[in-house]
Amino acid sequence: MRLLFGLLTLLAFAFGSVSPAAAHPHVWITAKSQVLYAPDGTVTGVRHAWTFDDMFSTYALQGIEAKTKGAYSREELAPLAQTNVESLKEFGFFTFAKADGGRQRFLEPVDYFLDYKDSLLTLHFTLPAKTAFKAKQLVLEVFDKAFFIDFQYAQTDPVTLVGAPADCKLQFQRPNDGSAAAQKLGEQSFGEGGNFGMMFANKITVDCP
């Protein structure tokens, strides 16, 4: 099976009976993100680059033939990239946005491709905003509600603003450290609708005067 996110659906019912303490990731992603702005200061979308762990990268490449052993071109990986992005919608693209407190939605991914380097697959794609918008405060959270996938942002330049007004300020908050209070919140979220993964959300905040 070539579908990187397909295993999530296989576990959908299982997570309904799993306790928060038993929930743990099966796929690890190292992420980088860009928040995209138009010249007029409106937010037009988010650009992601998600690098999968070595075990899952190897699994995903099974059955894909390459002209050069141990190397895969974008063209050879194109069908797999398409399968991946088509599957993201079911999970809200693992990207949740609010502008001045109001929820913002994204269209289906565009400009997507996979590349292969150092035995790892990286999925690149852009999520266009359903409608471009301005916001004094934009909050983006990237996480998997079921915590099947663990999103860990890169240590260097994890998030950047592209084309943003000069006076906009970016803040990036990594997931909490698993403190007792956070654990309690995570357990409550899990019990109220399978949102245990919120405990491990990466939070991007952009404030613009």
N, C-alpha and C positions, 0 to 999 in steps of 0.2 A: 504494500500500500504506500502510495507516494504522498498522501495527504498529511502534511505536518501537523495540522490541528484536528485531524479526524479522530484521534484517540480521545479527545475531549467528549465527543458524543457517546462513546462507548462507556464512559464513566459517569454519565449524567445521572443515571438512576442510583449508582453506587454511592455517590456523594450525598444522596438524600438520606442515607442511613449511617453515614460515617460521622464520628464525633469530631469536633474541631481539633482535638489533640492528635487525631489520626491523620488529618489532612496534611499532605506534604507534596511538594512539587515533583514532577516526573520529567519536566523539560526545563532547561535553564537558558535564559536569553540575556545576552549583554546588549543593552540598547543605547542608542543615541537618537535625539529628536531635534527637529528644527521647527520653530513656529514661524509661519510664513505671512508676510504682510504685503499689501499693495501700496503703491505710492501715496494713496490718500489716507493711509493709516488704518485701513480695515484689515482684519484678520481673514486670510483666504484659505488657510488650511494648516496641516501638520505633516511634516515629512519625517518618517521613521526609518531607521536602519537597525535591524534586529539580527544579531549573530547568535546562532544556535550552538549548543554544546556539542562536543565531538561525538558523543555516543548517538545523539539524535541526528546529527548531520550524516553520519555513516548510515543510519537506518533509512533516512529519507532518500538517499542516493541509490538504494538497492533497485536494480532493474533498469537503471539509466545507463545507456552505452555512451562512452566518450571516445572520440577519435584518438586522443592522447591519454594514455593510462595515467590516472591520478590527477587529471586536469579536466575541468568542465567549463565550456564556454557559456556565455549568457544565452546563446541560441539553443544549446543543448538542454539548458535548465529552464527554458521558457515555458514548456508545458507544466512543469512542476510549480513554477512561480504563479502561473495562472490559477492552478488548482488551489494554491495557498490563499491567494487574495480573495478568491470566490468564497472561501470558507470563513473568512474573518467576520462577515456581516452578522452571522449567527451569534457571535460573541461580542457584538458592539465594537469590533475592531480593538478591543481591550483598551480603548481610549475614550475617556469621558470628560466632557467639557462643560463649563459654566461661564457665562459672560455676565458680569454684574448680578450674579445669583440665578440667572435664567439658563436653562439647559440649552446647549447647542448641539446640533446633529451634523453628521458628516455624510457625504455621498460615498459611493463605493470607490475603492482605491484606484488610482491612476499612476502612470509612469512607474510601473513596478518591474522589478527584475531580481533575480538571484545571482550572486557571485560566489565563487569558491576559492578560498585562500587559506593556507596553513591548515588544511583538513577541516575547515569550518564553512558552513553555509551562512550567508547573510542575505536576508530579505530586505530589499529597499522598496518603499512605496510611499505615495502621497495620499493623504486623506483630504479632499477638498471640503471646505465648509459648505453645508447645504445652501446657505446664504451668507455672503461675506458680511462681517459685522465689526462694529467698533465697540470697545469696552474699556471702562476705566480699570476694571480688574478682570483678567482672564485666569481661570483655574483649570488646569488640565491634570487628570489623574490617569496613570497607566498601570493596569494590574489585571489579573485574572480572578474573577469573583470566586471561582472554585479552588484557586491556588494549585491548579494542576501545572501551570506554568509560573515560574519564578522570574520576574523581570528585575534584573540588576543593571543599573545604568553604569556606563563607563566612568572611570575615575577622572579622565581628562576630557574636558568639553562635552559633558553629558547632554547639555541642552544649549541651543543657541537661537538667537532671534535673527531672522533674515528680512531685511527691509523695514524693520520697526522704526517708529519715530525715535529720535535721539534721546528723548527724556523718559522713555519707557524703562522700567527696572525689572530685572528678572531675578526670581528666587527659586531655588530648587531644593526640595526636601526629600531625602531618601526615606524608605520605610522605617518605622519605629524599631527600637531595639528589643522588642519582645518583653517590655516591662509588664508588671502585674496589671496595671490599669489598661494597657493596650491589649493584653491577653483577654481581659474581661470584655472589652469592647468587641474584640474579634469574635468571641464566643457568642455574644448577644447577636451580632450581625449574622453569624452562621445560622443560628437558630431561627432567625426571623426571615430568612429567605436565601440562604446559601451565599451570603456576602462575606464569608470568612476572609476572602482574599483582600478585602479593604484594609485589613491590618497591615498588609504588605504593599500598599499603594505607593507609587512614586508621584509626588505632587509638584507640579510646575505652576508657578504664580507669576503673572506679568501685570504690573501696575503702570498705568499710563495716566498722567494728569489730564 
